[in-house]
């Protein structure tokens, strides 16, 4: 962070700071430190766009984002997002910053690496040095769903107790509700069992969505997969004796549902 501050590299790239942070946090849910304003979004806009009376590196010490005090994974997620093609479209610029950051990260056993690309531009992820496990996937564009799925992955990485593993299940439930609310349209997706789903009935909403989007005999196997994944995720969320295996299966089932929905909606091409 000292490097970014001294070199005057913009952590938000070509995006405004509120737009960049909105890719990682729900700014409308976070409070304003300015008593005249209601949300973090309006607070940041007031002090970094309208008047510019906060320092360039304000975000690193802002307690709402806790970048200095968060986990390694969340810390690295911030910098990977800062290098994303949408944020920093010049690949040489992104590559040079990643190289410099890796000079510091290597001391703690981490590295940024090119995990994929968009139109020839690198998308960076983070991994422990010597491991090949990917931590960050390309977002779907459903801001809340992406944020919650990332929380699922990070919570699973950090979980060590039964309560932590149960939390993974609860986060999966919230992600599925957000996904269902994003894709379900009662006028287009009739309920499978005739019962109108409530706004938080993710199982019925998703079943209706997939039944419509994957109708016909040619999609029989895909329908079966989504039905099984929804059932698995729902069952594991309520398992009282949660362990890593249960939490990991729940996270995988949840991610599978999100990815299938994003393919069917045209968000993954």
Secondary structure, DSSP 8 states (H G I E B T S, - for coil): -HHHHHHT--TTTTS-HHHHHHTTS-TTTSB-SSTT-SBHHHHHHIIIIIS--S-TTGGGG-TTT-TTTS-HHHHHHHHHHHTSTTT---HHHHHHHHHHHHHHHGGGTEEEEEEEEETTEEEEEEEETT----------S-HHHHHHHHHHHHHHHH--SHHHHHHHHHHHHHHHHHHHHHH--TTTS--SSS----TT-HHHHHHHHHHHHT-SGGGHHHHHHHHHHHHHHHHHHT-SS--HHHHHHHHHHHHHHHHHHHHHTTS--
